[in-house]
Amino acid sequence: MSTSIARLPTARGRRASASGRARHRAAFFFLLPGCALFALCVIYPIFSSIALSFYNWDGMTPRTFIGLANYVELFHADTFYLALKNNLIWLVFFLLAPPLGLLFALYLNQQIKGMRVVKSLFFAPFVLSGVVVGLVFSWFYDPAFGLLKLIVGHGIPVLGDPRTVTFGIVFAALWPQTPYCMVLYLTGLTSINPEVVEAARMEGAKGWSLLWHVILPQLRPATFMAVVLTVIGALRSFDLISVMSGGGPFDSSTVLAYYMYDQAIKYYREGYSASIAVVLFAIMLVYIVFHLRRMLREER
Amino acid sequence: MYPLPVEHWKPWSRALYKASLPVALFVWLLPMLAVLITSIRSSDELSQGDYWTWPKHFALIDNYGAALTQTPMLHYFANSMLITVPSVLGAILLASMAGFALATYRFRGNIVVLFTFVAGNFVPVQILMIPVRDMALKVGLFNTVWALIIFHVAFQTGFCTLFLRNFIKQLPFELIEAARVEGASEWTIYARIVLPLIRPALAALGILVFTFVWNDYFWALCLTQGDDAAPITVGVAALKGQWTTAWNLVAAGSVLAALPSVLMFFAMQKHFVAGLTFGASKG
């Protein structure tokens, strides 16, 4: 083997690996700022919170390790179970948003003049901040002059009654969430295969059975997104509770997210508060894993 | 098409359908209309207990003028702008770079990085609260707009990276190969070839992130104290506490708080919906 021939492939190989290395370097530098910031502000705080949940800390003086004491206290606190129960109520009733959104989407999926404007007006509540939605519905419920009083004829203190307050807030939360699901379904409806629908119609399928057996299976991606986002929204609920009831009356409308905030900001119980956040995180982790597994299947 | 287009309906059910639309819309938006009308109602009418009739005289200028001058509304509004605009630009810049890297380079750990971004996006924000607040306090950024900007950029980067990575993956890869053959540097490929091609995706994301950040309340509560750096969501909520009787002022404040994101949405509807429903039609 002459040296000149032997050198050729190695030279090419070296050039390829040099450009490969350059690309690796480029990938590294492109990823660096985003990853560094994300690691600092999102990844690190998760572990820091988990660690903090084993300590007693008021936010100023040095922290003391107390093992599982925060969790023991948490699992014996009535407010914790109240918050958990309210989270469950949120979850169940907030999940009305996907079917309601589907209903709206079916109602509005027509091509007539001005429909675009109608659709976007229906969607408008989603763009409002939780604070504004909370204020709007506080007026709506106000027992002295609210719209509800005008409709029913007498004032009902929805937000002042421990039995009704959570339902009142979830109802308000459905106002922006329903159009969100509606938009997901409207997009899903545009990508439905018209031939399949026509064929099913030819075979005499209509009404409920057409919807259930032909349309809904094709809307599965939209349903999946709507359900995942609604569940996450239900577990994250904070803004509306903070604005409409402040967790009250007597903690009756608190949820884990609000209970945690309250303990940290009002009572300076950072360690205990972190343990509530860890429990919330653990619940959410189920959904995160579920979602990631689905994504991984698609990537392959 | 499903449901059956109205053109194929019986004439009178078609008429009924068309008539039902404005009614449904009115009922659906009633809470919003109530706020709009309250925001232009005079204080006299409110003190007479006149909440729901059509206002006799309009106090548009009085109420909004009062909300802007007698309350720190303008200051909150400016804070919101100072927080939101840099956050949107920052998140999009970082995410476009990270998304570009994840879409065009093959390296070990690519999928892991992507999944970490996605997972981070679903994390309940409460678990980040205490450490983030503590960090902001330690480096002296607590109660400044910078703390909010940095945090919003970090948090939004996750979602934006996934979005842009998928968008860049759909571009024809030959374009990038051809540029490489011609000797373009990786940075040139990113800045001159990929960025111009993903402009629609950048617009969709920009508008979406704008509304997310503008409407944020939780982080504003955690990272600010008092009026200095508080955005308009905190301002309006505080207004409700202080001016319990001046509902018209609170209503005017709410309208001001809602206006930018509503305007953004109506101006760039198509982009907004495209961003929001990303993933709803395919897989």
Chai-1 contact restraints between the chains, C-beta under 6 A:
chainA,res_idxA,chainB,res_idxB,connection_type,confidence,min_distance_angstrom,max_distance_angstrom,comment,restraint_id
A,R23,B,Y105,contact,1.0,0.0,6.0,A-B,restraint_1
A,H24,B,F107,contact,1.0,0.0,6.0,A-B,restraint_2
A,A26,B,E186,contact,1.0,0.0,6.0,A-B,restraint_3
A,A27,B,A101,contact,1.0,0.0,6.0,A-B,restraint_4
A,A27,B,Y105,contact,1.0,0.0,6.0,A-B,restraint_5
A,A27,B,F107,contact,1.0,0.0,6.0,A-B,restraint_6
A,F30,B,M97,contact,1.0,0.0,6.0,A-B,restraint_7
A,F30,B,F100,contact,1.0,0.0,6.0,A-B,restraint_8
A,F30,B,A101,contact,1.0,0.0,6.0,A-B,restraint_9
A,L31,B,A98,contact,1.0,0.0,6.0,A-B,restraint_10
A,L31,B,A101,contact,1.0,0.0,6.0,A-B,restraint_11
A,P33,B,L94,contact,1.0,0.0,6.0,A-B,restraint_12
A,G34,B,L94,contact,1.0,0.0,6.0,A-B,restraint_13
A,G34,B,A98,contact,1.0,0.0,6.0,A-B,restraint_14
A,G34,B,T157,contact,1.0,0.0,6.0,A-B,restraint_15
A,L37,B,A154,contact,1.0,0.0,6.0,A-B,restraint_16
A,F38,B,A154,contact,1.0,0.0,6.0,A-B,restraint_17
A,F38,B,T157,contact,1.0,0.0,6.0,A-B,restraint_18
A,C41,B,F151,contact,1.0,0.0,6.0,A-B,restraint_19
A,C41,B,A154,contact,1.0,0.0,6.0,A-B,restraint_20
A,V42,B,G120,contact,1.0,0.0,6.0,A-B,restraint_21
A,V42,B,A154,contact,1.0,0.0,6.0,A-B,restraint_22
A,P45,B,L128,contact,1.0,0.0,6.0,A-B,restraint_23
A,P45,B,P131,contact,1.0,0.0,6.0,A-B,restraint_24
A,P45,B,V132,contact,1.0,0.0,6.0,A-B,restraint_25
A,I46,B,I127,contact,1.0,0.0,6.0,A-B,restraint_26
A,S48,B,P131,contact,1.0,0.0,6.0,A-B,restraint_27
A,S49,B,I127,contact,1.0,0.0,6.0,A-B,restraint_28
A,S49,B,P131,contact,1.0,0.0,6.0,A-B,restraint_29
A,L106,B,P3,contact,1.0,0.0,6.0,A-B,restraint_30
A,Q110,B,V6,contact,1.0,0.0,6.0,A-B,restraint_31
A,V118,B,L21,contact,1.0,0.0,6.0,A-B,restraint_32
A,S120,B,Q269,contact,1.0,0.0,6.0,A-B,restraint_33
A,L121,B,L25,contact,1.0,0.0,6.0,A-B,restraint_34
A,V127,B,T211,contact,1.0,0.0,6.0,A-B,restraint_35
A,V127,B,S261,contact,1.0,0.0,6.0,A-B,restraint_36
A,V127,B,V262,contact,1.0,0.0,6.0,A-B,restraint_37
A,V127,B,F265,contact,1.0,0.0,6.0,A-B,restraint_38
A,L128,B,A258,contact,1.0,0.0,6.0,A-B,restraint_39
A,S129,B,N215,contact,1.0,0.0,6.0,A-B,restraint_40
A,S129,B,T233,contact,1.0,0.0,6.0,A-B,restraint_41
A,G130,B,Y217,contact,1.0,0.0,6.0,A-B,restraint_42
A,V131,B,Y217,contact,1.0,0.0,6.0,A-B,restraint_43
A,V131,B,T233,contact,1.0,0.0,6.0,A-B,restraint_44
A,V131,B,V236,contact,1.0,0.0,6.0,A-B,restraint_45
A,V131,B,A237,contact,1.0,0.0,6.0,A-B,restraint_46
A,V132,B,S254,contact,1.0,0.0,6.0,A-B,restraint_47
A,V132,B,A257,contact,1.0,0.0,6.0,A-B,restraint_48
A,V132,B,A258,contact,1.0,0.0,6.0,A-B,restraint_49
A,L135,B,S254,contact,1.0,0.0,6.0,A-B,restraint_50
A,V136,B,P31,contact,1.0,0.0,6.0,A-B,restraint_51
A,V136,B,V35,contact,1.0,0.0,6.0,A-B,restraint_52
A,F140,B,P31,contact,1.0,0.0,6.0,A-B,restraint_53
A,F145,B,Y51,contact,1.0,0.0,6.0,A-B,restraint_54
A,L147,B,A34,contact,1.0,0.0,6.0,A-B,restraint_55
A,L150,B,W52,contact,1.0,0.0,6.0,A-B,restraint_56
A,V183,B,V273,contact,1.0,0.0,6.0,A-B,restraint_57
A,V183,B,T277,contact,1.0,0.0,6.0,A-B,restraint_58
A,L184,B,T277,contact,1.0,0.0,6.0,A-B,restraint_59
A,L184,B,A280,contact,1.0,0.0,6.0,A-B,restraint_60
A,T187,B,T277,contact,1.0,0.0,6.0,A-B,restraint_61
A,T187,B,A280,contact,1.0,0.0,6.0,A-B,restraint_62
A,T187,B,S281,contact,1.0,0.0,6.0,A-B,restraint_63
A,G188,B,A280,contact,1.0,0.0,6.0,A-B,restraint_64
A,G188,B,S281,contact,1.0,0.0,6.0,A-B,restraint_65
A,S191,B,S281,contact,1.0,0.0,6.0,A-B,restraint_66
A,I192,B,Y2,contact,1.0,0.0,6.0,A-B,restraint_67
A,V197,B,Y2,contact,1.0,0.0,6.0,A-B,restraint_68
A,I215,B,Y2,contact,1.0,0.0,6.0,A-B,restraint_69
A,P221,B,A280,contact,1.0,0.0,6.0,A-B,restraint_70
A,P221,B,G283,contact,1.0,0.0,6.0,A-B,restraint_71
A,A222,B,A280,contact,1.0,0.0,6.0,A-B,restraint_72
A,M225,B,G279,contact,1.0,0.0,6.0,A-B,restraint_73
A,M225,B,A280,contact,1.0,0.0,6.0,A-B,restraint_74
A,F238,B,F218,contact,1.0,0.0,6.0,A-B,restraint_75
A,D239,B,Y217,contact,1.0,0.0,6.0,A-B,restraint_76
A,V243,B,A237,contact,1.0,0.0,6.0,A-B,restraint_77
A,A257,B,Q126,contact,1.0,0.0,6.0,A-B,restraint_78
A,M260,B,Q126,contact,1.0,0.0,6.0,A-B,restraint_79
A,A264,B,I130,contact,1.0,0.0,6.0,A-B,restraint_80
A,E270,B,I130,contact,1.0,0.0,6.0,A-B,restraint_81
A,A274,B,I130,contact,1.0,0.0,6.0,A-B,restraint_82
A,A277,B,Q126,contact,1.0,0.0,6.0,A-B,restraint_83
A,A277,B,I127,contact,1.0,0.0,6.0,A-B,restraint_84
A,L280,B,P124,contact,1.0,0.0,6.0,A-B,restraint_85
A,L280,B,Q126,contact,1.0,0.0,6.0,A-B,restraint_86
A,F281,B,P124,contact,1.0,0.0,6.0,A-B,restraint_87
A,F281,B,I127,contact,1.0,0.0,6.0,A-B,restraint_88
A,M284,B,P124,contact,1.0,0.0,6.0,A-B,restraint_89
A,I288,B,A119,contact,1.0,0.0,6.0,A-B,restraint_90
A,I288,B,F122,contact,1.0,0.0,6.0,A-B,restraint_91
A,L292,B,F115,contact,1.0,0.0,6.0,A-B,restraint_92
A,E298,B,G283,contact,1.0,0.0,6.0,A-B,restraint_93
